[in-house]
Amino acid sequence: MISKIKLIALDVDGVLTNGDISYTSTGEEIKTFNVKDGLGLVQAAQNGFITVLITGRESPMVEKRGKELKIRHIYQNAKDKTKVIEELIALYSLTVEEICYMGDDLPDIPVLKIVGLSCCPLDATSEVKEICGWISSREGGKGAVRELTDFLISPIQQNSH
């Protein structure tokens, strides 16, 4: 199953971040991202994976971080994440079995139920954990994404030696 994965899609808040949202005195939003997660996404792209962010919110910080990491597609204000997955399937001629998605909360459940590899951070809601095929030993924003990318990349690197 893991060897079929071609696209890694991630929720942002609670997956790439710890879910906290802070604001400056001028009202600007601040999000904290983990550098190890970032390097994992860069390595995933270098190993041929299509990387995608899908978030229900909108934030300039997500756009900035996504561009820094050369994320292929960044979907913000995505109220129907399943529709986004369907668009990606059509765009890249994929099947749902070739998609890995990591989410942490109720809005992610419809996507988690249809993808080939459903994943979540350790601190995801219990409803999400119940349906995920792979649960990180790390929390969102604290290395969960890196653990996932290492898990997906390791069979590729073993086969190249």
TORFIKE-466456 format. One record per residue: residue in one letter; x, y, z of N, C-alpha, C in turn. Coordinates in steps of 0.001 Angstrom, whole numbers, padded with zeros to 6 digits, always signed. Each point is the difference from the previous one (the first is absolute). Example, Ala and Ser with C-alpha at 12.3 -4.5 7.8 and 13.67 -1.06 7.14 Angstrom:
<sites>
A+013190-005690+007800-000890+001190+000000+000900+001200+000000 S-000350+001050-000720+000820+001190+000060-000770+001090+000730 
</sites>
This chain:
<sites>
M+000827-001197+000000-000827+001197+000000+000868+001256+000000 I+001043+000031+000834+000850+001175+000105+000685+000283-001330 S+000406-001045-000701+000727+000176-001256-000856+000632-001094 K-001309-000007+000155-000897+000596-000996-000127+001515+000154 I+000344+000542+001151-000236+001418+000283+000828+000885-000931 K-000690+000965-000629+000666+000947-000893-000200+001447+000441 L-001055+000232+000795-000335+001362+000408-000206+000038+001511 I+000641+000971+000646-000144+000211+001443-000744+001316+000198 A-001192-000073+000559-000805+001184+000289-000110+000155+001513 L+000100+001236+000452-000014+000278+001437-000962+001120+000339 D-000699-000164+001113-000670+001122+000642+001121+000857+000583 V-000292+001221+000392+001042+000876+000544-000123+000137+001514 D-001082+000622+000476-000146+000245+001438-000199-001318+000736 G+000912-000298+000917-000065-001245+000749+000798-001128-000628 V+000523+000230-001206+000838-001000-000678+001388+000591-000248 L+000073+001043-000835+001272+000698-000208+000284+000987+001128 T-001034+000390+000723+000163+000843+001189-000587-000757+001188 N+000215+000529+001182-000564-000664+001184-001464+000363+000220 G-000547+000818-000884-001408+000377+000101-000224+001325+000699 D+001036+000538+000632-000133+001302+000649+000001+001103-001052 I-000798+001026+000230+000008+001176-000856+000214+001198+000906 S+001047+000766-000286+000311+001198+000773-000163+001213-000901 Y-000232+001148+000627-000147+001236-000749+000932+001054+000571 T+000568+000820-000889+000807+001127+000445-000946+001104+000465 S+000556+001063+000568-000829+001115+000464-000705+000698-001161 T+000514-000180-001215-000644+000603-001175-000987-000955-000670 G-000199-001176+000599-000983-000942-000518+000526-001000-001013 E+001310+000023-000236+000573-000978-000934+000089-001367+000662 E-000316-001021-000785+000022-001370+000499+001430-000545+000002 I+000317-000758+001047+001312-000639+000098-000206-001500+000133 K+000708-000760-000824-000009-001461+000087+001443-000452+000143 T+000204-001081+000718+001338-000548+000180+000092-001327-000732 F+001025-000124-000837+000231-001218-000770+001291-000666+000467 N+000046-001312-000092+001151-000789+000427+000954-000183-001178 V+001292+000323+000192+000957-000100-001103+000226-001448-000441 K-000107-000937+000917+000166-001412-000374-001147-000457-000906 D-001219+000444+000309-001136-000290-000883+000267+000578-001388 G+000516+001230-000026+000289+000660-001274+001011-000767-000830 L+001081-000426+000627+001017-000762-000724-000573-001321-000497 G-000852-000616+000794-000646-001239-000426-000811+000193-001268 L-000705+001128-000100-000792+000281-001205+000894+000268-001205 V+001102+000700+000218+000963+000232-001083+000562-001338-000489 Q+000376-000864+000939+000533-001317-000368-001049-000843-000723 A-001245+000097+000427-001071-000749-000667-000110+000434-001460 A+000022+001313-000240-000071+000507-001375+001211-000467-000804 Q+001175+000014+000614+001216-000448-000688-000064-001484-000345 N-000803-000750+000729-000165-001430-000257-001214-000294-000882 G-000551+001037-000622-001043-000194-000995-001436+000148+000464 F-000211+000301+001275-001369+000180+000489-000523+001389-000367 I-001274+000072-000324-000688+001274-000193-000442+000439+001392 T+000347+001225+000408-000361+000480+001338-001064+001089-000109 V-000989-000102+000894-001171+000879-000059-000418+000397+001415 L-000385+001258+000168-000599+000465+001254-001464+000314-000269 I-000871-000455+000896-001438+000267-000120-000492+000478+001365 T-000387+001262+000082-000449+000548+001273-001351+000697-000144 G-000790-000095+001027-001305+000644+000016+000070+001478+000329 R+001169+000450+000441+000180+001405+000342+000845+000663-001078 E+000209+001310+000152+000889+000708-000920+001004+000788+000817 S+001258-000094-000387+001051+000694+000722+001176+000282-000928 P+000483+001240+000003+001199+000305-000785+001205-000835+000454 M+000002-000399+001269+001115-000806+000520+000030-001381-000665 V-001159-000554-000293-000067-001309-000669+000548+000125-001417 E-000395+001055-000684+000497+000242-001361+001522+000159+000015 K+000495+000794+000935+001449+000243+000114+000753-001297+000278 R-000454-000755+000976+000680-001254+000352-000088-001010-001147 G-001146-000079-000624-000163-000910-001131+000953+000318-001137 K+000163+001280-000295+000920+000409-001069+001447-000289+000387 E+000350+000248+001269+001361-000308+000468+000337-001468-000220 L-000982-000858+000226+000213-001447-000097-000281-000544-001404 K-000334+000918-000925-000318-000388-001380-001123-001043-000074 I-001015+000218+000845-001193-000848-000015-000684+000200-001355 R-000383-001073-000650-000538+000071-001368-001328+000755-000053 H-000900-000279+000942-001313+000665+000012-000357+000385+001432 I-000532+001213+000157-000458+000477+001304-001462+000421-000159 Y-000881-000721+000670-001433+000302-000045-000402+000586+001345 Q-000450+001275-000018-000468+000637+001224-001506+000237-000111 N-000651+000192+001143-001465+000158+000052-000709-001200-000618 A+000595-001160+000123-000576-001219-000589-001078-000534+000934 K-001232+000298-000316-001108-000454+000845-000367-001452-000292 D+000279-000453-001223-000263-001385-000382+001318-000623-000461 K+000711-000586+000932+001322-000551-000302-000083-001210-000928 T-001105-000713+000038-000189-001141-000901-000016+000471-001453 K-000619+001149-000243-000037+000559-001356+001416+000332-000476 V+000825+000522+000893+001392+000299-000346+000729-001287-000391 I-000197-001050+000772+000626-001295-000311-000468-000491-001370 E-001280+000144-000288-000531-000409-001308+000650+000789-001134 E+000226+001305+000217+000680+000833-001003+001431-000489-000224 L+000689-000345+001079+001378-000484-000105+000064-001350-000713 I-000966-000855+000273-000077-001305-000674-000125+000212-001509 A-000869+000924-000398-000191+000288-001426+001249+000644-000605 L+000582+000955+000711+001170+000729-000498+001190-000921-000259 Y+000232-000933+000902+001178-000870-000098-000324-001429-000439 S-001229-000247-000397-000436-001351-000407+000357-001040+001065 L-000380+000306+001227+000273-000885+001137-001248-000787+000379 T+000188-000946+000888-001123-000673+000655+000047+000411+001465 V-001087-000196+000718+000000+000350+001429+001044-000815+000760 E+000294-001214-000478+000987-000856+000667+001405+000587-000058 E+000239+000937-000925+001327+000599-000156+000164+001278+000819 I-000992+000296+000834+000019+001231+000789+000122-000305+001485 C+000899+000743+000627+000168-000026+001455-000501+001349+000507 Y-000801-000023+001060-000491+001243+000589+000197-000055+001500 M+000533+001100+000559+000131+000107+001452-000889+001140+000483 G-000912-000330+000907-000895+000978+000595-000128-000258+001490 D-000616+000930+000700-000050-000126+001457-001371+000217+000630 D-000987+000456-000783-001268+000363+000632-001192-000312-000915 L-001174+000266+000490-001248-000384-000670-000092+000387-001481 P+000428+001214-000416-000104+000334-001426+000832-000910-000916 D+000962-000716+000567+000865-000877-000794-000588-001393-000216 I-000986-000368+000779-000530-001373-000033-000489-000441-001382 P-000765+000819-000736-000443-000476-001319+001160-000393-000924 V+001083+000760+000029+001165-000327-000830+000707-001235+000542 L+000183-000056+001299+000688-001141+000611-000698-001320-000315 K-001311+000050-000180-000766-001223-000283+000189-000519-001424 I+000486+000839-000912+000079-000433-001406+001412-000233-000527 V+001019+000550+000658+001358-000095-000553+000644-001354+000272 G+001054-000287-000754+000712-001270+000143+000707-000137+001326 L+000580+001100+000501+000673-000023+001298-000481+001187+000819 S-000785-000278+001037-000528+001044+000882+000890+000085+001230 C+000455+001220+000312+000976+000202+001075-000422+001148+000901 C+000519-000028+001227-000264+001102+000916+001133+000130+001008 P+000152+001196+000584+000952+000185+001087-000507-000685+001269 L+000884-000182+000946-000331-000633+001274-001139+000714+000725 D-000049+001334-000110-001005+000772+000734-001257+000308-000822 A-000251-000779-001040-001246+000153-000767-001187-000364+000890 T-001185+000410-000415-001198-000348+000766-000223-001511-000054 S-000700-000514+000983-000240-001448+000062-000779-000485-001220 E-000919+000832-000514-000775-000380-001181+000904-000209-001216 V+001024+000827-000111+000958-000121-001104+000886-001225+000202 K+000493-000175+001208+000876-001148+000280-000685-001330-000312 E-001294-000071+000263-000757-001241-000234+000022-000451-001451 I+000097+000943-000936-000086-000368-001418+001342+000029-000727 C+001057+000426+000681+001301+000105-000667+000750-001327-000019 G+000643-000256-001125+000804-001204-000152+001400+000161+000547 W+000441+001256+000210+001344+000265+000513-000081+001196+000935 I+000459-000181+001231-000011+001069+001002+001433+000286+000399 S+000404+001257-000125+001358+000399+000368+000201-000130+001504 S+001226-000209+000399+000331+000005+001426+000285+001426+000470 R-000114+000963-000914+000269+001407+000312-001257+000848-000195 E-000034+001114+000689-001136+000915-000089+000114+000896-001228 G-001123+000597-000378-000017+000947-001107+000916+001181+000272 G+000773+000399-001020+000930+001111+000146+001248-000353+000772 K+000141-001261+000376+001153-000427+000808+000645-001262-000574 G+000016-000089-001326+000689-001113-000636-000881-001092-000568 A-001317+000137+000093-000897-001034-000543+000154-000134-001511 V+000122+001136-000684+000141-000034-001457+001340-000617-000387 R+001054+000336+000725+001321-000576-000297-000015-001515+000186 E-000645-000444+001066-000095-001440+000231-000734-000674-001167 L-001043+000644-000495-000744-000536-001139+000863-000029-001259 T+000666+001110-000305+000805+000030-001228+001148-000999+000081 D+000623-000136+001152+001058-001014+000162-000562-001397-000249 F-001186-000263+000517-000674-001293-000171-000256-000292-001483 L-000431+001023-000740-000310-000180-001418+001253-000074-000874 I+001033+000733+000384+001230+000044-000794+000877-001229+000220 S-000005-000570+001189+000951-001080+000316-000058-001179-000970 P-001174-000473-000452+000016-001103-000980+000644+000400-001332 I-000157+001265-000387+000586+000490-001250+001518-000009+000118 Q+000512+000511+001119+001445+000060+000194+000599-001396+000119 Q-000717-000923+000626+000497-001376+000114+000082-000663-001367 N-000950+000294-000869-000010-000593-001340+001058+000597-000917 S+000480+001207+000327+000989+000644-000864+001425-000444+000317 H+000174-000767+001063+001351-000466+000363+000271-001379-000521 
</sites>
